[in-house]
Amino acid sequence: MYLSRDIPRLRSALLEHRGNITHAAISLGITKPYAMTLVKNLDLSAWARSLRAESGMPRTGRPKNS
């Protein structure tokens, strides 16, 4: 993945997988740590969290960073 194309591809994968970063990373062929870094750096954490909540998926257990 290239940073200039990361945002739309990552957002699309997160939508497809209802905010699950691990599954989104697998579908994109990237590592979970890289996906987590992208989500944080691209300020998508709250959005991904809201996708999980809307779909009824449980919290990951990690503390929320405000």
C-alpha positions as a LaTeX table, in Angstrom:
\begin{tabular}{lrrr}
\hline
Residue & $x$ (\AA) & $y$ (\AA) & $z$ (\AA) \\
\hline
Met1 & 0.00 & 0.00 & 0.00 \\
Tyr2 & 1.08 & 3.54 & $-0.66$ \\
Leu3 & 0.11 & 6.34 & 1.69 \\
Ser4 & $-1.58$ & 8.38 & $-1.06$ \\
Arg5 & $-3.97$ & 5.47 & $-1.68$ \\
Asp6 & $-4.25$ & 4.20 & 1.89 \\
Ile7 & $-7.19$ & 6.22 & 3.14 \\
Pro8 & $-9.86$ & 5.11 & 0.62 \\
Arg9 & $-8.69$ & 1.50 & 0.58 \\
Leu10 & $-8.46$ & 1.29 & 4.34 \\
Arg11 & $-11.84$ & 2.98 & 4.85 \\
Ser12 & $-13.42$ & 0.60 & 2.34 \\
Ala13 & $-11.93$ & $-2.46$ & 4.05 \\
Leu14 & $-13.00$ & $-1.21$ & 7.47 \\
Leu15 & $-16.55$ & $-0.67$ & 6.20 \\
Glu16 & $-16.59$ & $-4.15$ & 4.69 \\
His17 & $-15.37$ & $-5.69$ & 7.95 \\
Arg18 & $-17.50$ & $-3.47$ & 10.25 \\
Gly19 & $-14.52$ & $-1.74$ & 11.86 \\
Asn20 & $-12.52$ & $-4.90$ & 12.50 \\
Ile21 & $-8.93$ & $-3.80$ & 11.86 \\
Thr22 & $-7.53$ & $-7.34$ & 11.87 \\
His23 & $-9.92$ & $-8.54$ & 9.17 \\
Ala24 & $-9.43$ & $-5.34$ & 7.16 \\
Ala25 & $-5.65$ & $-5.83$ & 7.28 \\
Ile26 & $-5.94$ & $-9.42$ & 6.09 \\
Ser27 & $-8.15$ & $-8.39$ & 3.17 \\
Leu28 & $-5.66$ & $-5.69$ & 2.17 \\
Gly29 & $-2.67$ & $-8.01$ & 2.48 \\
Ile30 & $-0.97$ & $-5.92$ & 5.14 \\
Thr31 & 0.02 & $-6.70$ & 8.71 \\
Lys32 & $-2.24$ & $-5.87$ & 11.62 \\
Pro33 & 0.41 & $-3.61$ & 13.24 \\
Tyr34 & 0.73 & $-1.62$ & 9.99 \\
Ala35 & $-3.06$ & $-1.35$ & 9.72 \\
Met36 & $-3.28$ & $-0.21$ & 13.35 \\
Thr37 & $-0.59$ & 2.41 & 12.68 \\
Leu38 & $-2.49$ & 3.66 & 9.62 \\
Val39 & $-5.77$ & 3.83 & 11.52 \\
Lys40 & $-4.11$ & 5.85 & 14.26 \\
Asn41 & $-2.08$ & 8.12 & 11.95 \\
Leu42 & $-5.03$ & 8.74 & 9.61 \\
Asp43 & $-7.25$ & 9.53 & 12.63 \\
Leu44 & $-9.72$ & 6.73 & 11.88 \\
Ser45 & $-9.80$ & 5.13 & 15.34 \\
Ala46 & $-13.06$ & 6.70 & 16.53 \\
Trp47 & $-14.72$ & 6.00 & 13.18 \\
Ala48 & $-13.67$ & 2.32 & 13.23 \\
Arg49 & $-14.84$ & 2.06 & 16.83 \\
Ser50 & $-18.24$ & 3.50 & 15.85 \\
Leu51 & $-18.55$ & 0.96 & 13.02 \\
Arg52 & $-17.97$ & $-1.85$ & 15.50 \\
Ala53 & $-20.54$ & $-0.41$ & 17.91 \\
Glu54 & $-23.17$ & 0.12 & 15.18 \\
Ser55 & $-22.83$ & $-3.47$ & 14.02 \\
Gly56 & $-23.14$ & $-4.80$ & 17.57 \\
Met57 & $-19.62$ & $-6.20$ & 17.66 \\
Pro58 & $-18.03$ & $-6.28$ & 21.11 \\
Arg59 & $-15.36$ & $-3.84$ & 22.20 \\
Thr60 & $-11.78$ & $-4.93$ & 21.72 \\
Gly61 & $-10.95$ & $-4.33$ & 25.36 \\
Arg62 & $-8.39$ & $-1.64$ & 24.58 \\
Pro63 & $-8.78$ & 1.70 & 26.30 \\
Lys64 & $-10.16$ & 4.56 & 24.22 \\
Asn65 & $-7.63$ & 7.25 & 23.33 \\
Ser66 & $-9.38$ & 10.61 & 23.46 \\
\hline
\end{tabular}
